[in-house]
Every structure is written in structure tokens, then in C-alpha cells.
Amino acid sequence: MQVQKPNGEFVLVDVPVPEPGAGQVRIKVEACGICHSDAFIKFGAFPGLQFPRVPGHELAGVVDAVGEGVTAFAAGDRVGVGWHGGHCFQCDQCRHGDFINCGNGKICGVSYDGGYQEYMVAPWEAVARIPDGLSAIEAGPLLCAGITTFNALRNAGARPGDTVAVSGIGGLGHLGVQYANRMGFRTIALSRGGAKRKLASELGAHDYIDTTNGAAEALQAIGGADVILATAPNAKVIAELAGGLSQRGKLLIVAAAGDNLEVAPMNLLSGKTIAGWPSGSSVDSEDTMKFSALTGVKPHVETFALEQANEGFAKMMENHVRFRAVLTMA
């Protein structure tokens, strides 16, 4: 399913099965999540994007062939590829092991064709192994929404027993609540209204806060949050969350809100911090999936056939999917 021009529909096209070049792996795709970031491709909003382009950075499948020089993977391996689509190994960031921030990094579905297709090729360093405890449909969303929330929380500096609040119980947040619970944090779910209270409890939240009248005051009433994971892309809501932090708490942003964030500097002088987190590399994806399989974390998904990419994308953009849309190639 190919986007042929900015603002164009996804078009079903027949193309030759790609041959893996040196350092590449060919994957027979079994499932691919539809992510909100795919809008950058569909609407031509990503700098330097070339058309036609096949989106998709939550793909899971089986290695079909490997190119020259690839020894880490072999035909038959269950693998996936996320947002991080490869790195150069040579820039300063790579030399420090910070592959996700590679100065020459690639993005799957942006730099090259992604997972909205039956076969695709990717650099070997972008490929992550899928454990036996996860199906392809379950693994796909973990390669973006999963790794983003899991990796952010495990690097947040919180310790078991600390209070972690997850703001927004959607595509990212419903996984964030599960991870926070499994990591041993006192897990607080934040959402507007009471409609998601029962779901939040089922996901593992110890407490639920209806943010209709403000989240900061409610969080302070229970001692403040050591970490707040902001998953809803609303800059105003994110800024208000800073008031709910403990004296040295951290507001950790994984939501791609487009507006500026306004926070009074006085509120940060006790040692509070505000930071973002950018998903992770392929080994982080493997850690995410292994932890998920071990502890029973699974995305809530709605599946669509590959040919239904337009329908699935529209439902995702309208927030009518609970909570991750996944294309299947069966």
C-alpha cells in the first residue's frame, strides 16, 4: 500500500519482491501497525520525504533472505523493525552507543519503504528478534508504542515503589500503565472523565484520577508523582502536569505535541525536571518485547487487511481504534 503523492490515498500496487543488498535483511511481513506518525508520510510533512513511499514502522514477520555480510540473522528468524531504521556506526553519537540519535540515522517507512507491504528490506542493525511468546500482531505495536513507553520508564530514574502517573490511556498510555505496574511502581492512571476507570484498573493501575478538574491538585493530594509519563499530545495538559510532581519529580514526555510548552520556571527550582524520550534502537526493541512476553504486557489491537489501509488509517486518525490498528498480510 503505497502513498504516491502528498495527501494521496494509500494505493494497492504490485511491485517486484526486493532483493537484499549488502548489510540488509529481507523480511516477509506478517503484520504492521498503523501509527499516528504515519501521517507524516501520508501528508508529505516529513522533511526530504521522497514519493512514492510505503509507510510502516511497526512491522513484524520472518526473515526471508539476507544480503552479503549479514551474519546476525538467518532465514526463518522471527523479527521486526521499528521507527529506528538504521545507523551509521561512525558519527559521534554512534561512537558513544547512542544509536537512536545517530546523525545519519534512517527511519523505517520514511528513509526507505516500510511495512505496509508483503516483503521489505532493512539494514540488519535495525532488525529486532521477536520472542516466541508474542504473535506478529502483538509484536508490531510494541516496536513503536511499546518501546517508547517501556524505554522511557526504565530510564526515568524511578525505583520500585515510587509513584508513576501515566497521563492519557490511549495507544501509548494503555501500554505505559501495564509497564509501570510490571516494573513495580505505584501506578496512577490519568484521564479525562470516568469512562476509562475500569479499563485502567484492568491494565494494572492502582489508582485512577479523573482530570476534569485538574490533575495537579489530585496528584499532590496523594503526595505528588515521582514520574509523570505524558502520552497525550496536548501541550496545555502536559504543562499543567508539572504541578503534580513531587519536589524532585520528572515530567517525561513521549507525546509529539506540536504546540509550545509553557511552564513557570519557579515551579522547577525544587529540582523538578522536564524531559522527552525518543523510542530506542533495535536492541531496545528486543528488550521491550522480551519484557512484554515475560510479564504479559500486550497491546489492545484492531486488525485490518493490508488492502484496508485507508480505512484503518482513518479510524486511527479519528481516535476510533482501541488502541492500536494493525494491518495483517494473511
C-alpha positions, 0 to 999 in steps of 0.5 A: 500500500503505497502513498504516491503523492502528498495527501494521496490515498494509500494505493494497492500496487504490485511491485517486484519482491526486493532483493537484499543488498549488502548489510540488509535483511529481507523480511516477509511481513506478517503484520504492521501497525498503523501509527499516528506518525504515519501521517507524516508520510501520508501528508508529505510533512516529513522533511526530504520525504521522497514519493512514492513511499510505503509507510510502516514502522511497526512491522513484524514477520520472518526473515526471508533472505539476507544480503552479503555480510549479514551474519546476525540473522538467518532465514526463518528468524522471527523479527521486526523493525521499528521507527529506528531504521538504521545507523551509521556506526561512525558519527559521534553519537554512534561512537558513544552507543547512542544509536537512536540519535545517530546523525545519519540515522534512517527511519523505517517507512520514511528513509526507505519503504516500510511495512505496509507491504508483503516483503521489505528490506532493512539494514540488519542493525535495525532488525529486532528478534521477536520472542516466541511468546508474542504473535506478529500482531502483538509484536508490531505495536510494541516496536513503536508504542511499546518501546517508547513507553517501556524505554522511557520508564526504565530510564526515568530514574524511578525505583520500585515503589515510587509513584508513576502517573501515566497521563492519557490511556490511549495507544501509548498510555494503555501500554505505559500503565501495564509497564509501570505496574510490571516494573513495580511502581505505584501506578496512577492512571490519568484521564479525562472523565470516568469512562476509562476507570475500569479499563485502567484498573484492568491494565494494572493501575492502582489508582485512577484520577479523573482530570476534569478538574485538574490533575495537579491538585489530585496528584499532590493530594496523594503526595505528588508523582515521582514520574509523570509519563505524558502520552497525550499530545496536548501541550496545555495538559502536559504543562499543567502536569508539572504541578503534580510532581513531587519536589524532585519529580520528572515530567517525561514526555513521549507525546509529539505535541506540536504546540509550545510548552509553557511552564513557570520556571519557579515551579522547577527550582525544587529540582523538578525536571522536564524531559522527552524520550525518543523510542530506542534502537533495535536492541531496545526493541528486543528488550521491550518485547522480551519484557512484554512476553515475560510479564504479559504486557500486550497491546489492545489491537484492531486488525485490518487487511493490508488492502484496508489501509485507508480505512484503518488509517482513518479510524486511527486518525479519528481516535476510533481504534482501541488502541492500536490498528494493525494491518495483517498480510494473511 
